[in-house]
Amino acid sequence: MRQMVLRFFWYIWAAIIGTSLLVIVLAVSLGLRPPDQVPVETLAGTLQIAAREAFLDGGKPAVEALLSRDEQVADLFALVESQGADCAGDDRIGPVGATGCLRLQLLAPPFGSLRRFLPFLTPMTAGAGISLVIALMLARRFVRPIQRLGEALADLSKGDLDRRIGPALSHSEPAIADVGRAFDMAASKLQELTESRSRLFHDISHEIRSPLARLQVATALLHQNPARLEAMLPRIEADIARVDRLVEEILTLARLERGGLAVLQPVEIDLLEILDPMLRDAALEGQVRQVGLRYHGPDRLDLRCDPELLHRAFENILRNALRYSPQGGTVEVTVALQDGAVVVTFRDDGPGIDATQLTHIFHAFVRDQTGSGTGLGLAIAANAIRLHGGTVRAENLPGGGLKITATLPASGADRPQAG
């Protein structure tokens, strides 16, 4: 901290001192005289005339009385007696004796030759002193926030993800305050990602442990009574299928989150070729619980996309709507072209979700109160739509139910390019 303050101070003060020295050098090289030299020369000529008149009237005592009347004159001039050649100059006041004279001599100014520079040095010295204080204040004002930022980064690297510095830097310069807010946003995001990773590991372990535990129990029972194999086989196959499906969904989600645009294999296709088989299958599944399915939209809509990923995304959203629709309810799927974008909406008559969870249902392993499903379907759907340059959002309907809206660019030119 001290080194930074001193360095900051010396940069500012060196610039001020350098400027002062430059002004002095220019003044000397151009032969500029200090402002007080002009009145001294003028005063010397006027005093010379007055002293001669005083000498004629009253001699040397009259001249001495004249010089003592003014303190400035007494400091600058002296009455001296001279002999010989010194009496031939213009500064001669009057004769003294046969060969002597009285002369008015200009005394040497205080500080000698340095007096020439005093008119320049005095204000510059005062300015440099004031600048010393200002430079120190500025240095502390700028260095202290940087020190706080460094301390916060050090704490963050040690695992203190709760550290925030935005409020502490809010009264600093706007640019530094912006850095503080950016740090807080990055720290919050890092904390969220870290907590999400920990939660992900916990949920994966839990999801895999449950079917594996049942398989271990089934294996132990079969060792005791092999005759129960036929009765237990469907349960064993269901648990194996559940683990297999969970692993597949985890790998799919990881591929979408890590692979970026590289995982896309876009082609030009009619969107209804993706939706139509999906809607037919969903209609058959819905008949079991008397859940109706309605489609509103065009008979054809060309779209450049990855058919497999988009099918996976829409299927997860549609199955989610079917799962939560009550008996006798209806699921509506709407496709429309709005403002250069393809908007696909899924509506159901279910209970909806808590308003605080609307933005979290697209995160991995986020499930409803019943705990059904793996909690990965909507996360996979959101990532697949995001890779297509689109967005997805959920909202509760006023009369009950949930609406999920997926928006995709209608043209491949609107989609972000891999770089």
FENJOCOR-V882221 format. One record per pair of residues at least 24 apart in sequence whose C-alpha atoms are under 10 Angstrom apart, sorted by the first residue. I is the first residue (numbers start at 1). J is the second residue. D is the distance in Angstrom with one decimal. If there is no record, write none. Layout:
# FENJOCOR-V882221
I:J:D ; I:J:D
This chain:
# FENJOCOR-V882221
1:140:8.8 ; 1:143:7.3 ; 1:144:7.7 ; 1:146:9.4 ; 1:147:7.1 ; 2:140:9.4 ; 2:143:9.4 ; 4:139:7.8 ; 4:140:8.8 ; 4:142:9.7 ; 4:143:6.8 ; 4:144:9.5 ; 4:147:9.6 ; 5:135:9.0 ; 5:136:7.0 ; 5:137:9.1 ; 5:138:8.9 ; 5:139:5.2 ; 5:140:6.2 ; 5:141:9.4 ; 5:142:8.9 ; 5:143:6.6 ; 5:144:9.0 ; 6:135:9.4 ; 6:136:7.9 ; 6:139:7.9 ; 6:140:9.5 ; 7:139:8.5 ; 8:135:7.5 ; 8:136:7.9 ; 8:138:8.3 ; 8:139:5.5 ; 8:140:8.8 ; 8:142:9.1 ; 8:143:8.5 ; 9:131:9.2 ; 9:132:7.3 ; 9:133:9.1 ; 9:134:8.9 ; 9:135:5.2 ; 9:136:5.7 ; 9:137:8.9 ; 9:138:8.1 ; 9:139:6.2 ; 9:140:9.3 ; 10:132:8.9 ; 10:135:8.3 ; 10:136:9.3 ; 10:139:9.8 ; 11:135:8.9 ; 12:131:8.1 ; 12:132:8.4 ; 12:134:9.3 ; 12:135:6.2 ; 12:136:9.2 ; 12:138:9.5 ; 12:139:9.2 ; 13:128:7.1 ; 13:129:9.3 ; 13:131:6.8 ; 13:132:6.6 ; 13:133:9.9 ; 13:134:9.6 ; 13:135:7.1 ; 13:136:9.6 ; 14:128:9.5 ; 16:124:8.7 ; 16:127:8.5 ; 16:128:6.7 ; 16:131:7.9 ; 16:132:9.7 ; 17:124:8.2 ; 17:125:8.8 ; 17:127:9.5 ; 17:128:7.0 ; 17:131:9.9 ; 19:124:9.4 ; 20:120:8.3 ; 20:121:8.0 ; 20:123:9.7 ; 20:124:6.3 ; 20:125:8.7 ; 20:127:9.6 ; 20:128:8.9 ; 21:120:9.6 ; 21:121:9.1 ; 21:124:9.3 ; 23:120:8.1 ; 23:121:9.8 ; 23:124:9.8 ; 24:117:7.5 ; 24:120:6.8 ; 24:121:8.1 ; 24:124:10.0 ; 27:117:9.0 ; 27:120:8.8 ; 28:116:9.2 ; 28:117:8.7 ; 32:116:9.7 ; 33:116:7.4 ; 33:117:9.0 ; 33:119:9.4 ; 34:115:8.9 ; 34:116:6.4 ; 34:117:7.4 ; 34:118:8.1 ; 34:119:6.0 ; 34:120:7.9 ; 35:116:9.8 ; 35:119:7.5 ; 35:120:10.0 ; 36:116:9.6 ; 36:119:8.3 ; 37:116:8.9 ; 40:72:9.8 ; 40:73:9.2 ; 40:76:8.4 ; 40:106:9.3 ; 41:106:9.6 ; 43:73:8.4 ; 43:76:9.9 ; 44:73:9.0 ; 44:76:9.2 ; 44:77:8.3 ; 44:91:9.3 ; 44:104:8.6 ; 44:105:9.1 ; 44:106:7.8 ; 45:90:10.0 ; 45:91:9.1 ; 47:73:8.7 ; 47:77:9.3 ; 47:104:8.6 ; 48:90:9.0 ; 48:91:6.9 ; 48:92:8.4 ; 48:93:7.2 ; 48:103:9.1 ; 48:104:7.0 ; 48:105:9.8 ; 49:91:9.7 ; 49:93:8.5 ; 50:93:9.5 ; 51:79:9.6 ; 51:92:9.7 ; 51:93:6.6 ; 51:94:9.1 ; 51:103:9.6 ; 51:104:8.2 ; 52:91:9.7 ; 52:92:8.4 ; 52:93:5.0 ; 52:94:6.8 ; 52:102:9.7 ; 52:103:9.8 ; 52:104:9.7 ; 53:93:8.7 ; 53:94:9.6 ; 54:93:9.3 ; 55:93:7.1 ; 55:94:6.7 ; 55:95:9.5 ; 55:102:9.3 ; 56:93:9.2 ; 56:94:8.0 ; 59:93:9.8 ; 59:94:8.3 ; 59:95:9.6 ; 59:96:9.6 ; 59:102:9.9 ; 60:93:9.3 ; 60:94:8.6 ; 60:95:9.8 ; 60:96:9.0 ; 60:102:7.9 ; 63:93:8.9 ; 63:102:9.6 ; 63:104:9.5 ; 67:104:9.7 ; 73:106:9.5 ; 74:107:9.5 ; 75:106:9.2 ; 75:107:7.5 ; 75:108:9.5 ; 75:109:8.7 ; 75:110:9.6 ; 76:105:8.5 ; 76:106:5.8 ; 76:107:5.3 ; 76:108:7.6 ; 76:109:7.2 ; 76:110:9.6 ; 77:104:6.5 ; 77:105:5.6 ; 77:106:4.6 ; 77:107:5.4 ; 77:108:9.1 ; 78:103:8.3 ; 78:104:5.9 ; 78:105:5.3 ; 78:106:6.6 ; 78:107:6.7 ; 79:103:5.8 ; 79:104:4.9 ; 79:105:6.3 ; 79:106:9.1 ; 80:104:6.5 ; 80:105:6.9 ; 81:105:9.9 ; 141:172:7.5 ; 141:173:8.6 ; 142:172:8.0 ; 142:173:8.1 ; 142:176:8.4 ; 144:169:9.5 ; 144:172:9.6 ; 145:169:6.5 ; 145:172:7.4 ; 145:173:9.4 ; 145:176:7.3 ; 145:177:8.8 ; 145:179:9.8 ; 145:180:8.7 ; 146:176:8.3 ; 146:179:9.7 ; 146:180:9.7 ; 148:180:9.5 ; 149:176:9.6 ; 149:179:8.7 ; 149:180:7.5 ; 149:183:8.3 ; 152:180:9.9 ; 152:183:8.9 ; 152:184:9.9 ; 152:187:9.8 ; 153:183:8.7 ; 153:187:9.4 ; 156:187:7.7 ; 156:190:9.6 ; 156:191:9.8 ; 159:191:9.4 ; 160:187:9.4 ; 160:191:9.2 ; 161:187:6.3 ; 161:188:7.5 ; 161:189:9.6 ; 161:190:7.5 ; 161:191:5.6 ; 161:192:9.3 ; 161:194:9.0 ; 162:187:7.6 ; 162:188:7.8 ; 162:191:7.6 ; 163:187:7.5 ; 163:188:9.0 ; 163:191:10.0 ; 164:188:8.6 ; 196:363:8.7 ; 196:364:8.4 ; 196:365:9.6 ; 197:364:9.7 ; 199:364:9.2 ; 199:365:8.4 ; 200:363:9.9 ; 200:364:7.2 ; 200:365:7.1 ; 200:366:9.9 ; 202:365:9.9 ; 203:364:9.2 ; 203:365:6.7 ; 203:366:9.6 ; 203:374:9.2 ; 203:375:9.5 ; 204:246:8.6 ; 204:247:9.1 ; 204:250:8.6 ; 204:365:8.4 ; 204:374:9.3 ; 207:242:9.2 ; 207:243:8.0 ; 207:246:7.9 ; 207:247:9.9 ; 207:365:9.6 ; 207:374:7.6 ; 208:239:9.6 ; 208:242:8.7 ; 208:243:6.2 ; 208:244:9.6 ; 208:246:7.9 ; 208:247:8.8 ; 209:243:9.3 ; 210:239:8.9 ; 210:243:9.4 ; 211:235:9.8 ; 211:236:8.7 ; 211:238:8.9 ; 211:239:5.2 ; 211:240:7.4 ; 211:241:9.6 ; 211:242:7.5 ; 211:243:6.9 ; 212:236:9.7 ; 212:239:7.6 ; 212:240:8.3 ; 212:243:8.1 ; 213:239:9.7 ; 214:239:7.7 ; 215:239:7.2 ; 215:240:8.2 ; 242:373:9.9 ; 242:374:9.2 ; 245:374:9.1 ; 246:373:9.6 ; 246:374:6.9 ; 246:375:9.7 ; 246:376:8.4 ; 249:374:8.7 ; 249:375:9.8 ; 249:376:6.7 ; 249:377:7.7 ; 249:379:9.8 ; 249:380:7.8 ; 250:364:9.1 ; 250:374:9.7 ; 250:376:7.5 ; 250:377:9.9 ; 250:380:8.9 ; 252:309:9.7 ; 252:376:9.6 ; 252:380:7.2 ; 252:383:10.0 ; 252:384:9.8 ; 253:364:8.5 ; 253:376:7.7 ; 253:377:9.0 ; 253:379:7.3 ; 253:380:5.4 ; 253:381:9.1 ; 253:382:9.9 ; 253:383:7.6 ; 253:384:8.9 ; 254:380:9.1 ; 254:383:9.8 ; 255:380:9.7 ; 255:383:9.8 ; 256:309:9.3 ; 256:379:9.9 ; 256:380:7.5 ; 256:381:9.8 ; 256:382:9.8 ; 256:383:6.2 ; 256:384:6.7 ; 256:386:9.4 ; 256:387:7.8 ; 257:379:9.9 ; 257:380:8.9 ; 257:383:6.8 ; 257:384:8.9 ; 257:386:9.8 ; 257:387:9.0 ; 259:387:9.6 ; 260:383:9.3 ; 260:384:9.6 ; 260:386:9.4 ; 260:387:6.6 ; 260:388:9.9 ; 260:418:8.2 ; 261:384:9.9 ; 261:386:9.7 ; 261:387:6.0 ; 261:388:8.1 ; 261:389:9.5 ; 261:416:8.6 ; 261:417:7.6 ; 261:418:5.8 ; 261:419:9.0 ; 262:387:9.4 ; 262:417:9.9 ; 262:418:7.2 ; 262:419:9.8 ; 263:306:9.1 ; 263:309:9.3 ; 263:384:9.8 ; 263:387:8.7 ; 264:305:8.0 ; 264:306:5.9 ; 264:307:9.4 ; 264:308:9.3 ; 264:309:7.9 ; 264:384:9.0 ; 264:387:7.6 ; 264:388:8.0 ; 264:418:10.0 ; 265:304:9.7 ; 265:305:7.4 ; 265:306:5.1 ; 265:307:8.1 ; 265:308:8.7 ; 265:309:8.9 ; 266:303:9.4 ; 266:304:6.0 ; 266:305:4.4 ; 266:306:4.2 ; 266:307:7.3 ; 266:308:9.5 ; 266:309:9.6 ; 266:388:8.9 ; 266:412:8.9 ; 267:303:8.1 ; 267:304:5.3 ; 267:305:5.5 ; 267:306:6.2 ; 267:307:7.5 ; 267:412:9.6 ; 268:302:6.7 ; 268:303:5.7 ; 268:304:4.2 ; 268:305:6.6 ; 268:306:8.7 ; 268:307:9.1 ; 268:411:9.9 ; 268:412:9.1 ; 269:300:9.7 ; 269:301:8.2 ; 269:302:5.5 ; 269:303:5.5 ; 269:304:6.1 ; 269:305:7.3 ; 269:306:8.9 ; 269:307:7.7 ; 270:299:9.3 ; 270:300:6.1 ; 270:301:5.3 ; 270:302:4.3 ; 270:303:6.1 ; 270:304:8.5 ; 270:305:9.6 ; 270:307:9.5 ; 271:298:9.8 ; 271:299:9.2 ; 271:300:6.9 ; 271:301:5.5 ; 271:302:5.9 ; 271:303:6.1 ; 271:304:8.8 ; 271:305:8.9 ; 271:307:8.5 ; 271:310:9.4 ; 271:311:9.6 ; 271:335:9.4 ; 271:342:9.7 ; 272:297:9.6 ; 272:298:8.5 ; 272:299:6.9 ; 272:300:6.0 ; 272:301:6.8 ; 272:302:8.5 ; 272:303:9.7 ; 272:335:9.5 ; 273:299:9.9 ; 273:300:8.6 ; 273:301:9.4 ; 273:302:9.7 ; 273:307:8.9 ; 273:311:9.6 ; 274:307:6.8 ; 274:308:8.5 ; 274:310:7.8 ; 274:311:5.9 ; 274:312:9.6 ; 274:314:8.8 ; 274:315:9.5 ; 275:310:9.5 ; 275:311:7.4 ; 275:314:7.9 ; 275:315:8.5 ; 275:333:9.5 ; 275:335:9.9 ; 277:311:9.8 ; 278:311:8.0 ; 278:312:9.9 ; 278:314:8.4 ; 278:315:6.7 ; 278:318:8.5 ; 278:319:9.6 ; 279:314:10.0 ; 279:315:8.8 ; 279:318:8.4 ; 279:333:8.8 ; 282:315:8.9 ; 282:318:7.7 ; 282:319:7.4 ; 282:322:7.7 ; 282:331:9.6 ; 283:322:9.3 ; 283:331:9.4 ; 285:319:9.5 ; 285:322:8.4 ; 285:323:10.0 ; 286:319:9.8 ; 286:322:6.9 ; 286:323:9.1 ; 286:325:9.3 ; 286:327:9.0 ; 286:328:9.3 ; 286:329:9.3 ; 286:330:9.0 ; 286:331:9.1 ; 287:327:9.6 ; 287:328:9.3 ; 288:327:9.1 ; 289:322:9.4 ; 289:323:9.8 ; 289:325:9.2 ; 289:326:8.0 ; 289:327:5.4 ; 289:328:7.1 ; 289:329:8.9 ; 290:325:9.8 ; 290:326:8.7 ; 290:327:5.6 ; 290:328:5.0 ; 290:329:7.3 ; 290:330:8.7 ; 291:322:7.4 ; 291:323:9.7 ; 291:325:7.0 ; 291:326:7.2 ; 291:327:5.8 ; 291:328:5.1 ; 291:329:5.0 ; 291:330:5.4 ; 291:331:7.3 ; 291:348:9.7 ; 291:349:9.6 ; 292:322:9.1 ; 292:325:9.4 ; 292:327:9.2 ; 292:328:7.1 ; 292:329:6.3 ; 292:330:4.5 ; 292:331:6.1 ; 292:332:8.4 ; 292:348:9.9 ; 293:322:8.9 ; 293:329:8.9 ; 293:330:5.7 ; 293:331:4.9 ; 293:332:5.9 ; 293:333:7.8 ; 293:347:10.0 ; 293:348:9.5 ; 294:330:7.4 ; 294:331:6.3 ; 294:332:4.7 ; 294:333:6.2 ; 294:334:8.3 ; 294:346:10.0 ; 294:347:9.8 ; 295:331:8.7 ; 295:332:5.9 ; 295:333:4.9 ; 295:334:5.8 ; 295:335:8.1 ; 295:345:10.0 ; 295:346:9.6 ; 296:332:7.6 ; 296:333:6.3 ; 296:334:4.6 ; 296:335:6.3 ; 296:336:8.4 ; 296:344:9.9 ; 296:345:9.6 ; 297:333:8.3 ; 297:334:5.7 ; 297:335:4.7 ; 297:336:6.0 ; 297:337:9.1 ; 297:344:9.2 ; 298:334:9.2 ; 298:335:7.1 ; 298:336:7.4 ; 298:337:9.2 ; 299:335:9.8 ; 301:335:9.0 ; 301:336:9.1 ; 301:337:8.7 ; 301:342:8.8 ; 301:410:9.2 ; 302:342:9.8 ; 302:410:8.2 ; 302:411:9.2 ; 303:342:8.5 ; 303:408:9.1 ; 303:409:8.5 ; 303:410:6.2 ; 303:411:7.0 ; 303:412:7.9 ; 304:388:9.1 ; 304:408:9.9 ; 304:409:8.9 ; 304:410:7.7 ; 304:411:6.8 ; 304:412:5.8 ; 304:413:9.6 ; 304:415:9.6 ; 305:385:9.7 ; 305:387:9.8 ; 305:388:6.9 ; 305:408:9.4 ; 305:409:9.7 ; 305:410:9.7 ; 305:411:9.5 ; 305:412:8.0 ; 305:415:9.9 ; 306:384:9.1 ; 306:385:10.0 ; 306:387:9.6 ; 306:388:8.0 ; 308:384:9.7 ; 309:380:9.0 ; 309:381:8.2 ; 309:383:9.5 ; 309:384:6.0 ; 309:385:8.3 ; 309:387:9.4 ; 309:388:9.3 ; 310:381:7.8 ; 310:384:6.6 ; 310:385:7.0 ; 310:387:9.9 ; 310:388:8.6 ; 311:381:9.1 ; 311:384:9.5 ; 312:377:8.7 ; 312:378:9.9 ; 312:380:7.9 ; 312:381:6.8 ; 312:384:8.1 ; 312:385:10.0 ; 313:377:7.8 ; 313:378:7.5 ; 313:379:8.9 ; 313:380:6.5 ; 313:381:3.8 ; 313:382:7.2 ; 313:383:8.4 ; 313:384:6.2 ; 313:385:7.1 ; 313:406:9.6 ; 314:344:8.9 ; 314:345:9.9 ; 314:346:9.0 ; 314:377:9.8 ; 314:378:9.3 ; 314:380:10.0 ; 314:381:6.8 ; 314:382:9.7 ; 314:384:9.5 ; 314:385:9.1 ; 314:406:8.8 ; 315:377:8.8 ; 315:378:9.7 ; 315:381:8.4 ; 316:376:9.0 ; 316:377:5.3 ; 316:378:6.3 ; 316:379:9.3 ; 316:380:8.0 ; 316:381:6.5 ; 316:382:9.9 ; 317:345:9.7 ; 317:346:7.4 ; 317:347:9.8 ; 317:377:7.4 ; 317:378:6.4 ; 317:379:9.9 ; 317:380:9.7 ; 317:381:7.1 ; 317:382:9.4 ; 317:404:7.7 ; 317:405:9.7 ; 317:406:9.7 ; 318:345:9.8 ; 318:346:6.8 ; 318:347:8.9 ; 318:348:9.2 ; 318:378:10.0 ; 318:404:9.5 ; 319:377:9.1 ; 320:346:9.7 ; 320:348:9.2 ; 320:373:9.3 ; 320:377:8.1 ; 320:378:8.2 ; 321:346:7.3 ; 321:347:7.0 ; 321:348:5.5 ; 321:349:8.3 ; 321:350:7.7 ; 321:352:9.9 ; 321:401:9.1 ; 321:402:7.9 ; 321:403:8.8 ; 321:404:9.0 ; 322:347:9.6 ; 322:348:7.4 ; 322:349:9.2 ; 322:350:8.8 ; 323:348:9.4 ; 323:350:8.6 ; 323:372:9.6 ; 323:373:9.8 ; 324:348:7.5 ; 324:349:7.7 ; 324:350:5.0 ; 324:351:7.3 ; 324:352:8.3 ; 324:401:8.7 ; 324:402:9.2 ; 325:349:5.2 ; 325:350:4.4 ; 325:351:7.9 ; 325:352:9.5 ; 325:401:8.0 ; 325:402:9.5 ; 326:350:6.0 ; 326:351:8.6 ; 326:401:9.9 ; 329:401:10.0 ; 331:401:9.7 ; 331:402:10.0 ; 331:403:9.9 ; 332:403:9.3 ; 333:403:9.8 ; 333:404:9.8 ; 333:405:9.9 ; 334:405:9.4 ; 335:405:9.9 ; 335:406:9.7 ; 335:407:9.9 ; 336:407:9.7 ; 337:407:9.6 ; 337:408:9.6 ; 337:409:9.6 ; 337:410:7.8 ; 338:407:9.3 ; 338:409:9.8 ; 338:410:9.1 ; 339:409:9.4 ; 339:410:9.1 ; 340:408:9.0 ; 340:409:6.7 ; 340:410:5.7 ; 340:411:7.7 ; 340:414:9.1 ; 341:390:8.9 ; 341:406:10.0 ; 341:407:6.5 ; 341:408:5.6 ; 341:409:4.6 ; 341:410:4.7 ; 341:411:7.9 ; 341:414:9.3 ; 342:390:9.2 ; 342:406:8.2 ; 342:407:5.7 ; 342:408:5.1 ; 342:409:6.1 ; 342:410:5.4 ; 342:411:9.2 ; 343:390:9.6 ; 343:391:9.7 ; 343:392:9.7 ; 343:405:6.9 ; 343:406:5.8 ; 343:407:4.6 ; 343:408:6.4 ; 343:409:8.8 ; 343:410:9.1 ; 344:392:9.5 ; 344:404:8.4 ; 344:405:5.8 ; 344:406:5.2 ; 344:407:6.4 ; 344:408:8.3 ; 345:392:9.6 ; 345:393:9.8 ; 345:394:9.8 ; 345:403:6.9 ; 345:404:5.8 ; 345:405:4.5 ; 345:406:6.3 ; 345:407:8.6 ; 346:394:9.5 ; 346:402:8.1 ; 346:403:5.6 ; 346:404:5.3 ; 346:405:6.5 ; 346:406:8.5 ; 347:394:9.9 ; 347:395:9.8 ; 347:396:9.6 ; 347:397:8.6 ; 347:401:7.1 ; 347:402:5.8 ; 347:403:4.5 ; 347:404:6.6 ; 347:405:8.7 ; 348:396:9.9 ; 348:397:9.0 ; 348:400:8.5 ; 348:401:5.3 ; 348:402:5.6 ; 348:403:6.7 ; 348:404:9.1 ; 349:397:8.8 ; 349:399:8.6 ; 349:400:6.2 ; 349:401:4.2 ; 349:402:6.9 ; 349:403:9.2 ; 350:396:9.8 ; 350:397:9.7 ; 350:400:6.7 ; 350:401:4.4 ; 350:402:6.6 ; 350:403:9.9 ; 351:396:8.8 ; 351:397:9.5 ; 351:399:9.7 ; 351:400:5.9 ; 351:401:5.2 ; 351:402:7.4 ; 352:394:9.7 ; 352:395:8.3 ; 352:396:5.7 ; 352:397:7.6 ; 352:398:9.9 ; 352:399:9.9 ; 352:400:6.3 ; 352:401:4.6 ; 352:402:4.8 ; 352:403:8.5 ; 353:394:9.5 ; 353:395:8.6 ; 353:396:7.0 ; 353:400:9.6 ; 353:401:8.3 ; 353:402:7.4 ; 354:395:9.9 ; 354:396:8.5 ; 355:394:9.7 ; 355:395:8.0 ; 355:396:7.5 ; 357:394:9.6 ; 358:393:7.9 ; 358:394:5.9 ; 358:395:6.6 ; 358:396:8.3 ; 358:402:9.8 ; 358:404:10.0 ; 359:392:9.8 ; 359:393:7.4 ; 359:394:7.3 ; 359:395:9.1 ; 360:394:9.7 ; 361:393:9.5 ; 361:394:8.4 ; 362:392:8.8 ; 362:393:8.6 ; 362:394:9.0 ; 381:406:9.4 ; 382:406:8.6 ; 386:415:9.9 ; 387:415:8.7 ; 387:416:8.5 ; 388:412:8.9 ; 388:414:9.6 ; 388:415:6.5 ; 388:416:8.0 ; 388:417:9.9 ; 389:414:7.7 ; 389:415:5.0 ; 389:416:6.1 ; 389:417:9.2 ; 390:414:9.8 ; 390:415:8.1 ; 390:416:9.8
